[in-house]
Amino acid sequence: MARLTEWQHELADSRRREDWSLHGPKRIVKITQSALPLASSLRGFFCLEKSLLGATPSALEQRLGFRTGFLSKGCRVYRFLRLPMQGEVEYELTTRYPNGLAFNAAMGDPAYPAGSGAVHQWKLLVDLPVVCVLTLAPGQPYPYMHA
């Protein structure tokens, strides 16, 4: 099978339709440490809320590919106030691939080990407005959000 050229990859990306929402289980969310100051806008990696349901902060570390203890004091969950537009976001496979790359313990960043192959991740390239919808204490499971 022939390898795709760069323009063919770009064409495929432009046709990609993400199944995101601002509400419900397909809502896009970003997780941060609860010790950080409240944010009004964020960029970086995010996932779908349905990937987090029922998990405690320590379980989220494993699912999302954070080092052990990263969320030991709990975490904040932010929802975006608008969906990213094409060009503002890159699909980065699942959290099993930190930064969208195959994990190699010898060359990888120990702060971001491989996560779950079931949690898809995207990288937001620009700051988007957010609101904190939940702060999870250590050991507290992630509930289903209706708002």
LINVENKA-V317766 format. One record per helix or strand of 3 or more residues. SS is the DSSP state (helix for helix, strand for strand). FROM is the first residue (numbers start at 1). TO is the last residue. If there is no record, write none. Layout:
ss->[SS & SS]
from->[FROM & FROM]
to->[TO & TO]
This chain:
ss->[helix & strand & strand & helix & helix & strand & strand & helix & strand]
from->[6 & 27 & 41 & 49 & 57 & 75 & 89 & 98 & 120]
to->[15 & 33 & 48 & 51 & 64 & 80 & 94 & 100 & 136]
